[in-house]
Amino acid sequence: MSHNSKSLPALPVRKAKDRLSKINYCDVVGIYKVQFFDDGLINGINILANKRAILSGLDMDYLGKPFDLVARLMSIAEYVTKLQGICTQCGAGAFFSPRLSKSKWKILLGERKEYEVLCRACFYD
């Protein structure tokens, strides 16, 4: 389910290899939050070569550092569309999602209470 409450039927997975080889009945595969997957997703994408695969996720962590897997996926993708949010401080286009909490975990699930969306100028200000 998305942040705006839109949803589709889904198969939860812990690792890419758990399900990617078992989706022969699908013509289109959507993978959400790819930044949380393991490196097996790269091989899994090759399994999906004859299907339409739509992947989404953050390309940077809360410190503004690239998620390595996402950078690699973007480099092998045939098409990449990079969307932006709206900066919570100035209203400009935003790509950064710094953490509001003090947690140092690289992955921390959360929404508006844990993160904010910032443009480059406000992120580095």
Rosetta silent file (secondary structure, phi, psi, omega in degrees, C-alpha in Angstrom):
SEQUENCE: MSHNSKSLPALPVRKAKDRLSKINYCDVVGIYKVQFFDDGLINGINILANKRAILSGLDMDYLGKPFDLVARLMSIAEYVTKLQGICTQCGAGAFFSPRLSKSKWKILLGERKEYEVLCRACFYD
SCORE:     score description
SCORE:     0.000 S_00000001
   1 L     0.000  137.583 -179.884    0.000    0.000    0.000 S_00000001
   2 L   -84.093  172.246  179.470    1.307    3.440   -0.877 S_00000001
   3 L   -63.706  -23.822  178.522    1.389    6.497    1.385 S_00000001
   4 L   -97.393   20.343  173.881   -1.783    7.768   -0.306 S_00000001
   5 L    70.770   14.990  173.481   -3.598    4.480    0.489 S_00000001
   6 L   -83.377  142.814 -177.298   -3.577    3.066   -3.056 S_00000001
   7 L  -145.286  160.970  175.413   -2.924   -0.651   -3.151 S_00000001
   8 L  -139.514  158.422  173.995   -2.559   -3.688   -5.400 S_00000001
   9 L   -59.943  142.116 -175.752   -2.332   -7.409   -4.633 S_00000001
  10 L  -145.289  156.905  173.178    1.242   -8.237   -3.625 S_00000001
  11 L  -110.427  116.263  177.369    3.534  -11.067   -2.623 S_00000001
  12 L   -71.659  141.018  178.884    5.731  -10.197    0.360 S_00000001
  13 L  -137.189  150.320  175.042    9.361  -11.306   -0.010 S_00000001
  14 L   -98.251  -37.978  178.914   12.448  -11.242    2.190 S_00000001
  15 L  -132.606  149.933 -176.219   14.986  -11.937   -0.549 S_00000001
  16 H   -56.009  -41.907 -176.465   14.714  -11.494   -4.294 S_00000001
  17 H   -66.119  -17.367 -178.430   15.269  -15.169   -5.059 S_00000001
  18 H   -61.953  -31.896 -173.196   12.270  -16.120   -2.900 S_00000001
  19 L  -132.890  -24.916 -171.111    9.716  -15.111   -5.517 S_00000001
  20 H   -59.758  -30.553 -179.568   11.201  -13.735   -8.723 S_00000001
  21 H   -83.470   -2.475 -174.975   11.558  -17.148  -10.308 S_00000001
  22 H  -114.474   27.439 -175.803    7.927  -18.050   -9.438 S_00000001
  23 L  -118.013   38.244 -178.217    6.009  -15.322  -11.263 S_00000001
  24 L   -62.215  -23.552 -176.812    5.490  -16.947  -14.643 S_00000001
  25 L   -81.858   -2.349 -177.178    1.797  -16.072  -14.616 S_00000001
  26 L  -102.545  143.123  172.014    2.486  -12.291  -14.637 S_00000001
  27 L   -94.412  -30.257 -179.423    3.061  -10.035  -17.631 S_00000001
  28 E  -127.411  134.452  179.106    4.038   -7.040  -15.494 S_00000001
  29 E  -122.754  127.849  175.192    5.947   -7.181  -12.221 S_00000001
  30 E  -109.881  133.742  178.570    6.180   -4.262   -9.826 S_00000001
  31 E  -123.876  119.708 -173.809    8.823   -4.201   -7.122 S_00000001
  32 L  -104.393  142.340  178.479    8.409   -1.574   -4.408 S_00000001
  33 L    61.140   50.677 -177.279   11.115   -0.273   -2.068 S_00000001
  34 H   -60.925  -21.893 -179.654   13.980   -1.873   -4.009 S_00000001
  35 H   -62.734  -17.028 -179.142   16.510   -0.196   -1.711 S_00000001
  36 H   -92.326   -4.536 -178.006   15.668   -2.860    0.906 S_00000001
  37 L   -82.436  166.490  176.430   16.460   -5.858   -1.336 S_00000001
  38 L   -91.488  176.662 -178.460   19.655   -7.890   -1.467 S_00000001
  39 L   -63.166  -15.965  177.406   22.016   -8.208   -4.426 S_00000001
  40 H   -60.615  -18.372  179.578   19.982  -11.180   -5.677 S_00000001
  41 H   -64.340  -33.799  178.382   17.638   -8.654   -7.230 S_00000001
  42 H   -59.132  -49.044  178.209   20.196   -7.953   -9.995 S_00000001
  43 H   -66.061  -37.382  179.230   20.088  -11.614  -11.083 S_00000001
  44 H   -62.466  -36.121  179.108   16.332  -11.689  -10.611 S_00000001
  45 H   -62.996  -36.079  176.989   15.891   -8.788  -13.007 S_00000001
  46 H   -65.672  -32.301  175.247   17.614  -10.853  -15.694 S_00000001
  47 H   -64.106  -32.200 -177.604   15.043  -13.609  -15.086 S_00000001
  48 L   -86.854   11.843 -173.530   12.362  -10.982  -15.786 S_00000001
  49 L   -55.483  -30.139 -179.298   13.912   -9.956  -19.103 S_00000001
  50 L   -93.621    9.865  178.517   10.854  -11.098  -21.073 S_00000001
  51 L  -121.841  165.236  173.003    8.428   -9.269  -18.756 S_00000001
  52 E   -89.421  120.354  179.891    7.809   -5.660  -17.977 S_00000001
  53 E  -114.696  126.294  178.119    9.371   -4.911  -14.592 S_00000001
  54 E  -115.867  115.279 -177.976    8.634   -1.641  -12.822 S_00000001
  55 E  -109.996  143.635  175.527   10.882   -0.975   -9.855 S_00000001
  56 L  -139.945  151.632  178.906   10.577    1.862   -7.377 S_00000001
  57 L   168.354  173.992  177.455   12.553    2.968   -4.391 S_00000001
  58 L   -80.011  142.869  177.175   14.772    5.610   -2.939 S_00000001
  59 L   -94.421  -13.262 -179.739   18.131    6.142   -4.602 S_00000001
  60 E  -133.569  150.454  176.711   19.755    7.729   -1.522 S_00000001
  61 L   -82.683 -174.017 -175.920   19.742    7.028    2.197 S_00000001
  62 L   -66.935  -16.343  177.035   18.984    9.592    4.926 S_00000001
  63 L   -92.867   -0.394 -177.518   22.562   10.941    4.727 S_00000001
  64 L    82.817   16.567  178.373   22.280   11.593    0.982 S_00000001
  65 L   -96.200  137.808 -178.391   24.512    8.618    0.124 S_00000001
  66 E   -62.744  141.231  167.439   23.456    6.398   -2.800 S_00000001
  67 L   -75.798  118.907 -174.713   22.002    2.980   -2.121 S_00000001
  68 H   -55.426  -46.576 -178.686   24.504    0.831   -4.027 S_00000001
  69 H   -60.645  -42.266 -178.618   21.921   -1.660   -5.274 S_00000001
  70 H   -66.034  -40.636  177.365   19.642    1.080   -6.611 S_00000001
  71 H   -60.622  -41.616  178.865   22.541    2.771   -8.415 S_00000001
  72 H   -67.755  -40.525  177.613   23.413   -0.552  -10.060 S_00000001
  73 H   -62.899  -41.250  179.272   19.793   -1.209  -11.015 S_00000001
  74 H   -63.677  -33.424 -178.582   19.514    2.242  -12.578 S_00000001
  75 H   -71.744  -26.692  179.655   22.641    1.584  -14.636 S_00000001
  76 H   -99.455   -4.445 -179.304   21.205   -1.592  -16.200 S_00000001
  77 L   -70.375  147.178  175.174   17.652   -0.284  -16.617 S_00000001
  78 L   -77.294  -32.753  178.235   16.357    0.452  -20.088 S_00000001
  79 L  -137.977  140.072  177.101   14.382    3.427  -18.800 S_00000001
  80 L  -131.012  127.717  173.801   14.768    5.474  -15.623 S_00000001
  81 L  -119.285  117.336 -179.581   12.280    8.036  -14.365 S_00000001
  82 L  -102.263  116.476 -179.128   13.438    9.950  -11.332 S_00000001
  83 L   -94.196  162.096  178.647   10.580   11.549   -9.445 S_00000001
  84 L  -131.404  155.453  174.510   10.847   14.297   -6.886 S_00000001
  85 E   -95.525 -165.542  177.761    8.966   15.364   -3.822 S_00000001
  86 E  -117.004  123.736 -177.725    8.236   18.858   -2.562 S_00000001
  87 L   -57.269  127.947 -179.082   10.683   20.368   -0.075 S_00000001
  88 L   -72.189  -13.426 -178.885    9.009   20.743    3.322 S_00000001
  89 L   -99.539  -38.914 -175.123   11.030   23.907    4.018 S_00000001
  90 L  -126.315  -10.297  177.769   10.917   25.948    0.799 S_00000001
  91 L    88.396    0.082  179.162    8.563   24.170   -1.638 S_00000001
  92 L   -76.045  170.563  174.767   11.213   23.445   -4.301 S_00000001
  93 E   -61.633  137.650 -171.825   11.669   20.066   -5.989 S_00000001
  94 E  -130.048  137.602  178.440   13.173   17.642   -3.468 S_00000001
  95 L  -122.407   -8.820 -174.118   15.279   14.459   -3.721 S_00000001
  96 E  -103.118  146.164  179.888   16.663   14.144   -0.178 S_00000001
  97 L  -133.982   71.834  179.349   14.992   12.446    2.798 S_00000001
  98 L   -66.974  152.555 -177.196   16.955   13.212    5.972 S_00000001
  99 E   -85.291  138.913  176.775   15.918   11.483    9.155 S_00000001
 100 L   -86.779  -28.176  179.766   14.269   13.448   11.938 S_00000001
 101 L   -82.736  169.968 -178.563   15.058   10.855   14.620 S_00000001
 102 L   -90.206    1.803 -178.141   18.520   10.257   16.064 S_00000001
 103 L   -59.455  140.005  178.720   18.670    6.618   14.967 S_00000001
 104 L  -103.028    2.755  177.613   21.882    5.642   13.165 S_00000001
 105 L   -61.809  136.799  178.693   20.451    2.479   11.541 S_00000001
 106 L   -62.913  -39.515  179.700   20.936    2.578    7.769 S_00000001
 107 L  -114.263  121.704  177.022   17.409    1.240    7.278 S_00000001
 108 L  -140.011  112.921 -179.435   14.614    2.599    9.437 S_00000001
 109 L   -71.159  138.697  178.573   11.050    2.205    8.235 S_00000001
 110 L   173.848  173.984 -179.703    8.946    5.271    8.675 S_00000001
 111 L  -126.654 -127.744 -173.323    7.051    8.114    7.128 S_00000001
 112 L   -65.124  -25.821 -179.543    6.483   11.730    8.068 S_00000001
 113 L   -75.713  -28.469 -175.980    7.398   11.232   11.734 S_00000001
 114 L  -102.046  -22.675 -174.836   10.851    9.829   10.935 S_00000001
 115 E  -136.002  157.900  167.872   11.793   11.652    7.711 S_00000001
 116 L  -129.798  164.378 -178.693   11.280   14.915    5.890 S_00000001
 117 L  -108.803  126.515 -176.511   11.708   15.717    2.210 S_00000001
 118 E  -131.521  150.332  171.302   14.236   18.404    1.300 S_00000001
 119 L   -78.084  171.460 -179.216   15.686   20.035   -1.802 S_00000001
 120 H   -59.171  -45.290 -177.553   19.468   20.106   -2.257 S_00000001
 121 H   -61.906  -45.441 -179.159   19.813   23.672   -0.900 S_00000001
 122 H   -72.603  -32.397  178.443   17.851   22.970    2.300 S_00000001
 123 H   -63.879  -43.035 -176.870   19.519   19.567    2.795 S_00000001
 124 H   -90.938   -1.086 -179.200   23.008   21.097    2.745 S_00000001
 125 L   -75.309    0.000    0.000   21.998   24.291    4.591 S_00000001
